[in-house]
Amino acid sequence: MLRPCWGAARAPRRGLRGLATAAEYLRGLVKVDYEALGSDRTALRDDEQPLAAVRTFLELLGSPHKELKAVCHVVGSKGKGSTGAILSSIMSRSGLRVGTYTSPHVVSLGERVLIDGEPREDDELLGYFRAHEPVVLEAQERTRWRLSFFEALTALSIKYFVEAGADLAVVEAGLGGARDATNVFDPPGLRVVVVTPLEREHTEVLGDTIEEIASAKVGVVKPGTPVVVAPQSSLALENLVAAEAERLGCGGVIRASRECHVAYSVSSEGARDYMFALGGAEAWEIRDCLVPQFVAENARTAIAAAAVLAPGFGVEIGQADVAGALRGSGLPGRFQVLGGGAAVLDGAHTQRSARVLVDSLLDLFPGRPVVFAVAMGADKRPGTFLGELARARPREVVCTAFEGSLKEGGLLRAAREAGLAASAEADFGKALEVAEARAAEVGAVVVATGSFRTVREYLLRRGAG
């Protein structure tokens, strides 16, 4: 019996007395949300210290970033979320209490703040934010820049982990590195920095070249801190990342491509048998696992990082820890497999992410028909995205919409221009019904994609069961 190896999201609950969700409350409190604008404070390229606001807030909170027992800081362009989630799960299964800070969330803000892999309830976070409202307001008065949503959430999450007694905090950076709100940790608390695959992205913030982007991301490295580097798109880029870390005086570079090896074979129904080997240790076999190959690649980096962290806690990492982490760790909306393969939810919204989605579908569900339900943000380019989906040879693409999205008619035209069999339904719920009915006719997997909002709308209507 195959078990989905990817995570689930919970439907949101109304907050205290039904007033607001935790996210709504915090956004209302700080007023500035660069995430919603698709940007970041550093995009303004101000001359001030970009971390002034978050550092002021942390000081007013009692400097919890200095109280955390141990921190793993995860930066990069791709795979930060799944690498951090797998690492957190491995360390939690070894006996540690682990806090995980990640982004974005799909349904509930608690998906970003986890203890031992469990998202925090919305009511709990709302109460926590309300209790710290006076400090948030004081921080606003202390700096020229208003505290942003991401900065406030980062600092409050760090404080939460301290109060929760976390042995280890795995903290995922936002889109940046040296200028990111998460770059507030120093040794000895900062135990390791993990650099996931880099690519040219957010050039208005990080720089125009891959060298500038690598410098920005790796800029979180502090003297004496070990750095685990994920396999990169080229050896030259991997060497560049390693050289930048060494320039900053890191405590050694560990290349996951050399330290942890992975191989796989097809077992049944598209599942994989994975084999991991860490250094000279005995190989660990994980059978019948329904995760795509890119997740297993991220697991290589997580295992290498766990090997760096484990001795400092006096624990050992074994096959059961890795197997449990790979099977049970994941993030909502990142190739999230539901019902043993009845549906897949993926927040892909660019040509590149669509390519990864289709590669994963072809990898895990070879020969199985696909029906897509697609809705996209109004600022997206559907033509290239849908062109990538065409490689999956879908039986149908059902185009739909949500508030503020591209109109379903525009998606339909783009789908047909891409040579796809397509239909359109303005109502999201009706579109799902059409997609599910069509999939039932041919034994297809339903894939909801085009935006994290698409995933959210699916989960609100169908749940993660």
LINMOMO-V616479 format. One record per residue. N is the residue number from 1. RES is the residue in one small letter. NEAR is the number of other C-alpha atoms within 10 Angstrom. D_LAST is the distance of its C-alpha to the last C-alpha in Angstrom with 2 decimals. Layout:
# LINMOMO-V616479
n: [N/N]
res: [RES/RES]
near: [NEAR/NEAR]
d_last: [D_LAST/D_LAST]
This chain:
# LINMOMO-V616479
n: [1/2/3/4/5/6/7/8/9/10/11/12/13/14/15/16/17/18/19/20/21/22/23/24/25/26/27/28/29/30/31/32/33/34/35/36/37/38/39/40/41/42/43/44/45/46/47/48/49/50/51/52/53/54/55/56/57/58/59/60/61/62/63/64/65/66/67/68/69/70/71/72/73/74/75/76/77/78/79/80/81/82/83/84/85/86/87/88/89/90/91/92/93/94/95/96/97/98/99/100/101/102/103/104/105/106/107/108/109/110/111/112/113/114/115/116/117/118/119/120/121/122/123/124/125/126/127/128/129/130/131/132/133/134/135/136/137/138/139/140/141/142/143/144/145/146/147/148/149/150/151/152/153/154/155/156/157/158/159/160/161/162/163/164/165/166/167/168/169/170/171/172/173/174/175/176/177/178/179/180/181/182/183/184/185/186/187/188/189/190/191/192/193/194/195/196/197/198/199/200/201/202/203/204/205/206/207/208/209/210/211/212/213/214/215/216/217/218/219/220/221/222/223/224/225/226/227/228/229/230/231/232/233/234/235/236/237/238/239/240/241/242/243/244/245/246/247/248/249/250/251/252/253/254/255/256/257/258/259/260/261/262/263/264/265/266/267/268/269/270/271/272/273/274/275/276/277/278/279/280/281/282/283/284/285/286/287/288/289/290/291/292/293/294/295/296/297/298/299/300/301/302/303/304/305/306/307/308/309/310/311/312/313/314/315/316/317/318/319/320/321/322/323/324/325/326/327/328/329/330/331/332/333/334/335/336/337/338/339/340/341/342/343/344/345/346/347/348/349/350/351/352/353/354/355/356/357/358/359/360/361/362/363/364/365/366/367/368/369/370/371/372/373/374/375/376/377/378/379/380/381/382/383/384/385/386/387/388/389/390/391/392/393/394/395/396/397/398/399/400/401/402/403/404/405/406/407/408/409/410/411/412/413/414/415/416/417/418/419/420/421/422/423/424/425/426/427/428/429/430/431/432/433/434/435/436/437/438/439/440/441/442/443/444/445/446/447/448/449/450/451/452/453/454/455/456/457/458/459/460/461/462/463/464/465]
res: [m/l/r/p/c/w/g/a/a/r/a/p/r/r/g/l/r/g/l/a/t/a/a/e/y/l/r/g/l/v/k/v/d/y/e/a/l/g/s/d/r/t/a/l/r/d/d/e/q/p/l/a/a/v/r/t/f/l/e/l/l/g/s/p/h/k/e/l/k/a/v/c/h/v/v/g/s/k/g/k/g/s/t/g/a/i/l/s/s/i/m/s/r/s/g/l/r/v/g/t/y/t/s/p/h/v/v/s/l/g/e/r/v/l/i/d/g/e/p/r/e/d/d/e/l/l/g/y/f/r/a/h/e/p/v/v/l/e/a/q/e/r/t/r/w/r/l/s/f/f/e/a/l/t/a/l/s/i/k/y/f/v/e/a/g/a/d/l/a/v/v/e/a/g/l/g/g/a/r/d/a/t/n/v/f/d/p/p/g/l/r/v/v/v/v/t/p/l/e/r/e/h/t/e/v/l/g/d/t/i/e/e/i/a/s/a/k/v/g/v/v/k/p/g/t/p/v/v/v/a/p/q/s/s/l/a/l/e/n/l/v/a/a/e/a/e/r/l/g/c/g/g/v/i/r/a/s/r/e/c/h/v/a/y/s/v/s/s/e/g/a/r/d/y/m/f/a/l/g/g/a/e/a/w/e/i/r/d/c/l/v/p/q/f/v/a/e/n/a/r/t/a/i/a/a/a/a/v/l/a/p/g/f/g/v/e/i/g/q/a/d/v/a/g/a/l/r/g/s/g/l/p/g/r/f/q/v/l/g/g/g/a/a/v/l/d/g/a/h/t/q/r/s/a/r/v/l/v/d/s/l/l/d/l/f/p/g/r/p/v/v/f/a/v/a/m/g/a/d/k/r/p/g/t/f/l/g/e/l/a/r/a/r/p/r/e/v/v/c/t/a/f/e/g/s/l/k/e/g/g/l/l/r/a/a/r/e/a/g/l/a/a/s/a/e/a/d/f/g/k/a/l/e/v/a/e/a/r/a/a/e/v/g/a/v/v/v/a/t/g/s/f/r/t/v/r/e/y/l/l/r/r/g/a/g]
near: [7/14/17/20/22/25/20/23/23/19/16/18/15/14/20/14/7/9/11/17/20/27/20/13/18/24/17/13/19/20/13/19/19/16/15/9/8/8/15/23/22/19/13/11/11/9/7/9/10/18/18/16/22/27/21/19/24/25/15/14/18/11/16/19/25/19/14/22/17/24/26/25/27/29/34/26/20/15/23/24/26/23/28/31/29/32/32/30/28/30/30/20/19/20/14/18/20/26/28/30/27/23/18/17/19/25/21/21/22/25/25/22/26/22/22/19/22/13/18/16/19/22/20/13/23/23/15/15/22/15/11/12/15/11/17/24/15/13/25/19/13/14/14/11/16/18/27/24/20/24/26/22/22/24/23/22/25/27/19/18/26/20/12/13/14/21/19/27/26/24/27/26/26/24/20/24/25/20/23/24/27/27/22/18/19/17/15/15/18/24/24/28/26/30/32/26/23/22/17/15/15/17/13/13/19/24/16/13/13/17/16/14/25/27/19/21/26/26/19/26/31/22/15/18/22/24/29/27/27/29/21/19/11/10/11/10/18/20/14/16/26/22/14/19/29/18/11/16/15/20/17/16/18/19/22/26/19/13/18/22/18/18/14/16/13/15/14/15/16/22/22/22/17/23/16/23/17/18/14/8/10/11/16/17/18/19/18/22/23/25/26/23/18/14/19/21/20/25/28/27/31/31/26/25/29/24/20/16/23/16/11/10/14/8/14/14/17/14/15/15/20/26/21/16/24/26/20/18/22/26/23/25/29/23/26/25/26/21/12/15/20/15/21/23/28/22/24/24/22/18/18/12/17/24/20/16/26/17/19/18/22/18/17/22/19/12/12/16/19/26/28/27/30/28/30/29/20/14/9/15/16/25/17/17/23/26/20/21/22/21/13/21/16/20/19/22/29/28/31/28/27/18/9/10/17/20/20/23/16/14/26/23/18/21/26/16/13/18/13/20/16/20/21/23/20/15/13/23/16/14/22/25/14/19/26/21/15/19/22/14/8/13/15/24/25/27/29/30/26/27/23/25/22/29/27/24/21/19/22/16/12/12/14/19/10]
d_last: [16.05/14.56/12.12/10.71/13.22/12.13/10.91/8.35/9.74/9.96/11.30/15.06/17.18/20.78/23.32/26.33/27.77/25.48/27.86/25.76/22.92/24.15/24.32/26.29/28.60/29.42/30.03/32.33/34.12/34.99/35.32/35.15/31.93/32.82/29.18/28.95/32.15/30.85/33.71/34.94/37.95/39.64/39.64/42.52/44.48/46.29/49.02/47.80/45.85/42.29/40.94/43.38/41.00/38.27/40.98/42.67/39.49/38.86/42.46/42.08/39.00/41.21/40.52/37.26/37.05/40.09/38.66/35.55/36.35/34.99/33.33/31.92/32.19/30.12/31.60/31.46/30.32/27.36/24.87/25.59/22.03/20.78/24.18/24.13/20.64/21.65/25.03/23.71/21.54/24.56/26.86/24.65/24.34/28.12/28.56/28.84/27.31/25.98/25.39/23.77/24.61/22.99/22.55/21.44/18.45/15.93/14.78/16.57/19.80/18.66/16.97/20.63/21.94/20.51/22.11/21.30/18.13/16.83/16.86/19.36/18.60/20.00/22.51/23.85/24.49/26.03/28.34/29.26/30.19/32.21/34.10/35.13/36.04/39.80/39.55/37.65/40.39/43.12/41.76/41.88/45.56/46.43/45.64/46.62/43.11/40.53/37.64/34.64/30.99/30.19/33.31/32.63/29.04/30.30/33.08/31.13/28.43/31.28/32.78/29.52/29.25/32.86/32.40/29.30/31.53/29.85/31.78/30.54/29.17/27.62/28.40/27.42/30.08/29.51/31.18/34.46/36.19/39.58/39.30/35.65/34.99/33.54/36.90/38.33/38.29/41.34/42.32/42.34/38.91/37.78/37.31/36.03/35.20/32.74/33.41/30.65/31.68/33.85/34.48/36.46/34.45/35.18/38.85/40.00/38.93/39.19/42.10/42.90/43.13/40.92/43.61/43.25/39.46/39.75/42.31/40.13/37.04/39.03/41.04/38.86/40.55/43.04/46.08/45.40/41.60/40.17/38.23/35.60/35.61/32.79/33.92/35.08/35.65/39.25/41.48/43.57/40.73/39.80/43.49/43.63/40.81/42.49/45.86/44.66/43.13/46.42/48.41/46.66/47.70/44.41/44.52/43.83/41.54/39.01/37.87/34.52/35.78/38.48/36.96/33.68/33.41/30.43/30.44/27.86/27.87/25.56/24.31/22.17/19.77/20.31/19.54/22.30/24.57/25.67/28.96/29.86/33.42/34.56/38.30/40.17/37.54/36.12/33.41/29.83/27.85/24.06/22.98/20.15/18.35/16.12/17.43/19.98/23.59/23.93/21.57/23.78/26.74/25.49/25.06/28.78/29.70/27.49/29.11/32.53/31.98/30.81/34.02/36.03/34.45/34.32/38.11/38.49/36.25/37.75/34.54/33.89/30.97/30.04/27.89/25.35/24.92/24.48/22.18/19.85/19.99/19.32/16.35/14.69/16.10/15.11/14.97/12.63/13.94/16.12/15.13/11.50/10.16/6.67/6.47/9.89/11.41/10.37/10.21/11.86/12.34/15.82/18.21/21.22/24.06/27.24/28.92/28.62/24.89/24.38/26.50/24.38/21.20/23.03/24.57/21.25/19.96/23.29/23.14/19.77/19.67/23.43/24.54/21.21/21.39/19.64/19.07/18.99/18.09/20.43/21.62/24.01/26.03/29.51/31.26/29.73/31.49/29.39/31.96/31.68/27.89/27.56/30.34/28.29/25.32/27.97/28.28/24.99/26.75/23.89/24.25/23.73/23.08/21.94/23.54/22.49/23.16/22.31/24.97/27.48/26.26/28.29/28.92/27.14/30.63/31.58/28.52/29.34/32.90/31.94/29.57/32.38/34.87/32.76/33.10/29.53/28.64/27.12/26.52/25.93/24.14/25.00/22.11/18.83/16.77/19.23/19.05/15.35/16.32/19.25/17.48/14.93/17.95/20.02/17.56/17.34/21.14/21.59/18.60/17.75/14.96/14.11/15.01/14.89/17.76/21.10/20.39/18.19/18.52/16.94/13.81/14.06/14.59/11.55/9.26/11.53/11.10/7.60/5.72/3.80/0.00]
